[in-house]
Amino acid sequence: MLFRSVKHFAFIHITADRGLAGGLNANMNRAGAGLALEYQPKVERVSVVTVGRKGRDFFRRAGFPSLAEFSNLGDYPGMQQILPIARVVMEDYIAGNIDQVFIGYQRFVSTAVQRPTVRQILPVTAPEGARSEEHTSELQSLAYLVCRLL
């Protein structure tokens, strides 16, 4: 599968709106900054979509350009709150303004441990081992879902 060369990298950075969560926001900001700094010398432009005030404030101070900012989504955001975030990224990706997109979030391990996690979401790639015959129907379902989103 051929992908276009990466000239513009975007990162969806998800943090909390408020502090008082120990190192939760600091760890996520550190992981996000590490990824952005890793890509900065390799691409023409690095942009960030921030979800949550703590991440927004961090990336503003760091001087990274923002594609969009979302805050005050609450503890359990619904589809109506999340759809604009996805739409911003999908429209820019389809238009060719973004070539690669990662998302950063806290993965729940236990009530005391959440791990910063960063994953590539665009371009969509097949998971490891997905080339076998048993995964063919799963890949067809994934292709259908991606086409429906676009």
Secondary structure, DSSP 8 states (H G I E B T S, - for coil): ------SEEEEEEE--SS--STTHHHHHHHHHHHHHHHHTTTSSEEEEEEESHHHHHHHHHHT--EEEEE----SS--HHHHHHHHHHHHHHHHHTS-SEEEEEEEEESSSS-EEEEEEEEES----TTTTSGGGHHHHHHHHHHHHHH-
